[in-house]
Amino acid sequence: MCEVSRTVRVDLGDRGYDIHIGRGFDSVLQSEGSGTTALLVSDSNVDPLYGDRCAELLTRRNFKVERAVVPAGEASKSLECIQSLFDHAISGRLDRRSIVVALGGGVVGDLSGFAAGTYLRGVKFLQVPTSLLAMVDSSVGGKTGVNLPQGKNLVGVFYQPVEVAVDLDTLATLPDREYLSGMAEVVKYGVIWDAPFFEMLESNVAPLRARDPDVLASIVSRCCEIKAEVVAQDERESGVRAILNYGHTLGHAIENACGYGQLLHGEAVSVGMVYAAELSCVCRGFSREDADRITRLLAALGLPVGRSQLPDGVPWKALRSAMASDKKARSAIPTFVLSDVMGSVAFNCDVPEDALEAAFSALV
C-alpha cells in the first residue's frame, strides 16, 4: 500500500497553493464552500466514472454544484467549448465568489482554467486531475488555453489554481494508451532536471507499466516537486520555465500536422524528445549514449520514437510549417530546448535550418 498522502507546495507568494497527492477524493480535496457555486467541468469519458462522486463530495463541502460535460479529446480545446462553459457559468449564476472545478485530464484542465481565468475577469479554479499527464504536468503551474487551427495553445492565460487534488486511484481506470502517453512527460523531468530520477525510471519500467501504486506515488510526487521548483523560479515562462517545453516544439507540430487527436499529446512529445536528443547531439555535444538511453526508455514504456510511427508518414514540410506557428518561434524560426548532459538543458536554442530536416530524417 502506498503512503496515504503527500503534499507539495507551489511557492508563488499570495498565489501559492498545495498539491495534495493520495488515494480517494476525500483524502486529497481540501476546499470548503460556504453556499458558493462550483461549476464542475468534466468530459464524456471521465464524468460517468467520477462526476457523481466528485459532485457529491463538493455538495458535502457546502458547495452548490453546477455541472458541464464536454466531449472527450483534444478537439474540445476550442473557442466553441469555451463559449459553452461561459453559457453554463451564466445559467448557473456563477459570481466572483464561485469556483470552477476541473475533473479530468489536460484538456479539461486547460479549458476550465482558461474559462475560470477570464469569466468575470477571474473566479477561483481547482484542479482534480485524473490522467497521469495532467497529474505530473498540466494541472500544475497555471498554464491554461485552447487551440486554434493554426497551432496548439495559441490563446490562453497564466492562471493559478487554489489547489490541486491528485487522487491516484483514478489512474486505475485510465486507458493504457492514455496512461502511457503521460509517461512521456514523466521521462522529460529526468532529462531536463534530475538524472538520478531518469535512472530510477530505467530501473522500474515493469512496475511503471503495471501501475504499481508505490512507484506511482513516488514518481508523481517527484514530478510535481520538480515542476513546482521550476514554476516558483519563473511563473510566466520568461526564462527557465521554458525548459518544460523539451520535446514540445516538434511534438506540437506533429499534433497540428496530424490533426488534433490522431496522436495523443504524450505520444507526439515522445517523438519530439527523441528529435530534441538528436539535435542536442548535433548542436550541443550531447552524449550519443544518453540520447540512445532516452529512445530506449521511451520505447520500453510503449511510446512512439520514430517517423514510421507517425500517422500516414507525415511530410517534413507540414511539420516545418507547423513549427513556424509555434508560440516559441521567432519570425517563423523555431527555437528548441536542448540537452547538454543528462539532467540539464538549455532553452531558446537556435538550430541551423539544414539540421532541422536532417535530424527528423534520422528518426528511424
C-alpha positions, 0 to 999 in steps of 0.5 A, a space after each residue: 500500500 502506498 503512503 496515504 498522502 503527500 503534499 507539495 507546495 507551489 511557492 508563488 507568494 499570495 498565489 501559492 497553493 498545495 498539491 495534495 497527492 493520495 488515494 480517494 477524493 476525500 483524502 486529497 480535496 481540501 476546499 470548503 464552500 460556504 453556499 458558493 457555486 462550483 461549476 464542475 467541468 468534466 468530459 464524456 469519458 471521465 464524468 460517468 466514472 467520477 462526476 457523481 462522486 466528485 459532485 457529491 463530495 463538493 455538495 458535502 463541502 457546502 458547495 452548490 454544484 453546477 455541472 458541464 460535460 464536454 466531449 472527450 479529446 483534444 478537439 474540445 480545446 476550442 473557442 466553441 467549448 469555451 463559449 459553452 462553459 461561459 453559457 453554463 457559468 451564466 445559467 448557473 449564476 456563477 459570481 466572483 465568489 464561485 469556483 470552477 472545478 476541473 475533473 479530468 485530464 489536460 484538456 479539461 484542465 486547460 479549458 476550465 482554467 482558461 474559462 475560470 481565468 477570464 469569466 468575470 475577469 477571474 473566479 477561483 479554479 481547482 484542479 482534480 486531475 485524473 490522467 497521469 499527464 495532467 497529474 505530473 504536468 498540466 494541472 500544475 503551474 497555471 498554464 491554461 488555453 485552447 487551440 486554434 487551427 493554426 497551432 496548439 495553445 495559441 490563446 490562453 492565460 497564466 492562471 493559478 489554481 487554489 489547489 490541486 487534488 491528485 487522487 491516484 486511484 483514478 489512474 486505475 481506470 485510465 486507458 493504457 494508451 492514455 496512461 502511457 502517453 503521460 509517461 512521456 512527460 514523466 521521462 522529460 523531468 529526468 532529462 531536463 532536471 534530475 538524472 538520478 530520477 531518469 535512472 530510477 525510471 530505467 530501473 522500474 519500467 515493469 512496475 511503471 507499466 503495471 501501475 504499481 501504486 508505490 512507484 506511482 506515488 513516488 514518481 508523481 510526487 517527484 514530478 510535481 516537486 520538480 515542476 513546482 521548483 521550476 514554476 516558483 523560479 519563473 511563473 510566466 515562462 520568461 526564462 527557465 520555465 521554458 525548459 518544460 517545453 523539451 520535446 514540445 516544439 516538434 511534438 506540437 507540430 506533429 499534433 497540428 500536422 496530424 490533426 488534433 487527436 490522431 496522436 495523443 499529446 504524450 505520444 507526439 512529445 515522445 517523438 519530439 524528445 527523441 528529435 530534441 536528443 538528436 539535435 542536442 547531439 548535433 548542436 550541443 555535444 550531447 552524449 550519443 549514449 544518453 540520447 540512445 538511453 532516452 529512445 530506449 526508455 521511451 520505447 520500453 514504456 510503449 511510446 512512439 520514437 520514430 517517423 514510421 510511427 507517425 500517422 500516414 508518414 507525415 511530410 517534413 514540410 507540414 511539420 516545418 510549417 507547423 513549427 513556424 506557428 509555434 508560440 516559441 518561434 521567432 519570425 517563423 524560426 523555431 527555437 528548441 530546448 536542448 540537452 547538454 548532459 543528462 539532467 540539464 538543458 538549455 532553452 531558446 536554442 537556435 538550430 541551423 535550418 539544414 539540421 532541422 530536416 536532417 535530424 527528423 530524417 534520422 528518426 528511424 
